Amino acid sequence: MDHDGQAERTVTRRYFLNEPDDFVIEAAEGLALAHPGIAVEREPLYLYRATPAGGKVALLSGGGTGHEPLHAGFIGPGMLDAAVPGSVFASPTAIQIAAATRRVDTGAGVLHIVKNYTGDVLNFAIAAEICADEGIRVERVLVDDDVATDIAGSRVGRRGTAAALVVEKICGAAAQAGTGLSELKRLGHEVTDKCRSIALALDACTHPGTGRKSFELGPDEVEFGVGIHGERGRSRMPFATANEMLANLLEPER
């Protein structure tokens, strides 16, 4: 093995972290230290606006850690009131989501913005039921923009990816302007219905806990339709110019 090859492999396994088990909480606390408008609840873990915005519908989202700045980086006026991080690439628990929902509800209700992944969908649904039993009004917008999984006969459907940010921004601004819970839900669905995405990967991601890549790509290949957790795509393409790869992304029959 040549020295340059060894160096390249070593670099891909180096991270700015202490212990993998502490990564999520340390990242959350670091974000809050850098941004005084964000506060952290350690147990169960969630982040929220340090100064609550009373009298409006609260917006809450979340998902696995590893997609930063989504979602915690978008807590603030005109966007999210709370974000619930799971472990790396894992859904937050229903206990976390319910606790965050209680924290941000000021009486106008809470809108959950949920990406279409099985764990996220199930845990947000359980949390919504728990909170509804406690008298908190909760509605949900399901984000499902990724056409890579838009396959006939699929029970899961499109995954939720980049459109989550668009929904959070538009619904967040509407909530800040005083829009009610039912109208925010309708608006969120309208935004989601108009959003579609597809992704290419030049390399696979490496999980900081295991140090392993999610898949292997040849030096002249790109992964077409890769998922945000490192899921394999629909196919592989030869590496090409930006214009050629973009044309493939926009090809409806691919």
Beta strands, then each sheet from edge to edge (+ up, - down):
strand 1: 38-41
strand 2: 46-49
strand 3: 58-65
strand 4: 82-88
strand 5: 110-115
strand 6: 138-143
strand 7: 200-201
strand 8: 221-224
strand 9: 235-238
sheet 1: 1+ 2- 4+ 3+ 5+ 6+
sheet 2: 7+ 8- 9+
end
